[in-house]
Amino acid sequence: MKPIVKMLNRFALHIAFLQAWAAMLGSLYFSEIRHFAPCLLCWYQRILMFPLVIIFAVAIIRKEKSVAFYALPMSILGMLTAAYQYLLQMTKLSQITPVSCDALGSCSAIQIMYFGFITIPLLSFVAFATISILMAVVVKSDIKKNDH
């Protein structure tokens, strides 16, 4: 298991960059090519994901692993937002939630569904979760390195 963690730590920023970049391109594809109107929660997720592409690119160029301390809170907030939106879509939460959610589109509207459960918020959740796990590995190794 340790070789996998070492490899993840070594390439965490690169993998996180690719994940954030793919998520950004996917988001832009759905809004600009498929013409899906992003809802308010989608905009929040975009606000948290899009800057990560630039942040990770700069961190890779500068070989700056401390970026994980800044990226981790953003990715966790994005993950929570995506999870909330997924619950709005897949459960009756939208009927009882006190939060009104509408910017250009409905937050509970399901615009795509693959295999009966994969929606855009779930894709976003997986992207943010992947980045969160990678950044947690970097933070943990940085803490261990500073302890020695």
Secondary structure, 3 states (H helix, E strand, C coil): CHHHHHHHHHHHHHHHHHHHHHHHHHHHHHHHHCCCCCCHHHHHHHHHHHHHHHHHHHHHHHCCHHHHHHHHHHHHHHHHHHHHHHHHHHCCHHHHCCCCCECCCECCCCCCCECCCECHHHHHHHHHHHHHHHHHHHHHHHHHHHHC
